[in-house]
């Protein structure tokens, strides 16, 4: 199942990019094509399934792999937010929030892979991920409100063709995954401190 999920995600990326980008190869065609980073969620889930079968969940290696997947998700979220909101030309300033929030999360989550961090830094990362969850819920509300007041008199059409209300919920989903990894790393580091 994990392998199929990975294959489905990678195929989805190629199919989404094929919608416009491969024909014109411009930033404009990339911004206005189907959301190419979205299918990578399937790939991430596939890798998570494989990880759970191959690495002991009580080990620090498992927590580090899960944190790496969370980091990859936020990199994808950064690209997705940037490309999707670029289609609107960033005329509404609040559209920069998910781009900045994703970059902020990437900056914090990449640090444990570059240097040795303290348990205090892990607690700060937990706070950052809670903030990311709030950004996602706020984005969901903004997208939903935008669709309720959209250009069509039919709200259903606005939800189908307007701002995707479920897309910002990737922030809290990734945050939960990251919180699991950080909690495990924090408990392991606390265990080593006591020993």
C-alpha positions in Angstrom: 0.0 0.0 0.0 2.9 2.4 0.8 4.5 1.7 -2.6 1.2 2.3 -4.4 0.6 5.6 -2.5 4.1 6.8 -3.5 3.5 5.8 -7.1 0.1 7.5 -7.1 1.5 10.7 -5.7 4.3 10.9 -8.2 2.0 10.1 -11.1 -0.4 12.8 -9.8 2.5 15.4 -9.8 3.3 14.6 -13.4 -0.3 14.7 -14.5 -0.9 18.0 -12.8 2.2 19.5 -14.3 1.2 18.1 -17.7 -1.9 20.3 -17.6 -0.1 23.4 -18.7 3.5 23.6 -17.5 5.2 21.1 -19.8 3.7 22.9 -22.9 4.7 26.5 -22.1 7.4 26.0 -19.4 6.8 29.4 -17.8 6.1 30.7 -14.3 2.7 31.8 -15.5 1.8 28.3 -16.7 3.0 26.8 -13.4 0.9 29.3 -11.3 -2.2 28.7 -13.4 -1.9 24.9 -13.8 -3.5 22.3 -11.5 -1.9 22.3 -8.0 1.1 20.2 -8.8 2.4 19.8 -5.2 -0.9 18.5 -3.9 -0.5 14.8 -4.9 2.8 14.7 -3.0 0.6 14.2 0.1 0.0 10.6 -1.2 3.7 10.1 -1.6 4.3 11.3 2.0 1.7 9.0 3.4 3.2 6.1 1.4 6.6 6.8 2.9 5.1 7.1 6.3 3.5 3.6 5.9 6.8 2.2 4.8 8.7 3.9 7.7 6.3 2.4 10.2 7.0 -1.1 8.9 10.8 -0.7 8.6 11.9 1.4 11.7 11.1 0.8 15.4 8.7 3.6 16.5 10.3 3.8 19.9 13.7 4.8 18.4 15.0 8.3 17.8 15.6 7.3 14.1 11.8 6.9 13.6 11.1 10.3 15.2 13.8 11.9 13.0 12.3 10.3 9.8 8.9 11.6 10.8 10.3 15.0 11.4 12.0 14.9 8.0 8.7 14.0 6.3 7.0 16.9 8.2 9.8 19.2 6.9 9.2 17.9 3.4 5.5 18.6 3.8 6.2 22.2 4.7 8.5 22.6 1.8 5.7 21.3 -0.4 3.3 23.6 1.3 5.6 26.6 0.7 5.7 25.8 -3.0 2.0 25.1 -3.1 1.0 28.3 -1.3 3.4 30.4 -3.4 2.3 29.0 -6.8 -1.4 28.9 -5.9 -1.6 32.5 -4.5 0.6 33.8 -7.3 -2.3 33.0 -9.6 -4.1 35.9 -7.8 -1.0 38.1 -8.1 -0.9 38.4 -4.3 -3.3 41.4 -4.6 -4.6 40.6 -1.1 -1.7 40.9 1.3 -2.9 38.2 3.6 -2.1 35.7 0.8 1.5 36.0 1.8 0.8 34.6 5.3 0.9 30.9 4.3 4.0 31.5 2.3 5.8 33.1 5.2 4.4 30.6 7.7 5.6 27.7 5.6 9.1 29.2 5.3 9.1 29.9 9.0 8.3 26.2 9.7 10.9 25.0 7.3 13.5 27.2 9.0 12.8 25.7 12.4 12.3 22.1 11.3 15.5 22.0 9.3 17.6 23.1 12.3 17.7 19.7 14.1 19.2 18.1 11.0 22.0 20.7 10.8 23.1 21.1 14.4 22.5 19.5 17.7 19.6 21.1 19.4 18.5 21.3 23.0 15.2 20.1 24.5 14.3 23.8 24.9 14.6 24.2 21.1 12.3 21.2 20.6 9.7 22.9 22.9 10.0 26.1 20.8 9.4 24.0 17.6 6.3 22.6 19.3 5.1 26.2 19.7 5.9 27.0 16.1 3.8 24.0 14.9 0.9 25.1 17.1 1.1 28.5 15.4 1.2 26.7 12.0 -2.1 24.9 13.0 -3.7 28.3 13.8 -2.6 29.6 10.4 -4.2 26.7 8.7 -7.5 27.0 10.5 -7.5 30.8 9.8 -6.8 30.0 6.1 -9.7 27.5 6.0 -12.0 30.2 7.4 -10.8 32.9 4.9 -11.2 30.5 2.0 -14.7 29.5 3.1 -15.8 33.1 3.7 -14.4 34.1 0.3 -16.4 31.4 -1.3 -19.6 32.3 0.5 -19.2 35.9 -0.9 -17.7 34.8 -4.3 -18.6 36.0 -7.8 -21.3 33.4 -8.4 -24.7 33.6 -6.8 -24.4 29.9 -6.2 -22.2 29.2 -3.2 -21.7 25.6 -4.4 -20.1 26.9 -7.6 -17.8 29.2 -5.6 -16.7 26.3 -3.5 -16.0 24.1 -6.5 -14.2 26.8 -8.6 -13.1 29.3 -6.0 -10.5 29.1 -3.1 -10.0 25.5 -2.0 -11.1 25.6 1.7 -9.5 22.2 2.5 -6.0 23.3 1.2 -5.0 25.3 4.3 -5.8 22.4 6.5 -2.6 20.9 5.4 -0.9 23.2 7.9 -2.6 21.5 11.0 -2.2 18.0 9.4 1.5 18.5 9.0 1.7 20.1 12.5 0.2 17.0 14.1 2.7 14.8 12.3 5.6 17.1 13.4 4.2 17.2 17.0 4.3 13.4 17.2 8.0 13.4 16.1 9.0 16.3 18.4 7.2 14.7 21.3 9.1 11.5 20.7 12.4 13.3 20.4 11.7 15.4 23.5 10.8 12.3 25.6 13.9 10.5 24.3 16.2 13.4 25.1 14.6 13.8 28.6 15.2 10.1 29.1 18.9 10.5 28.2 19.2 13.5 30.5 18.0 11.5 33.5 20.2 8.5 32.7 
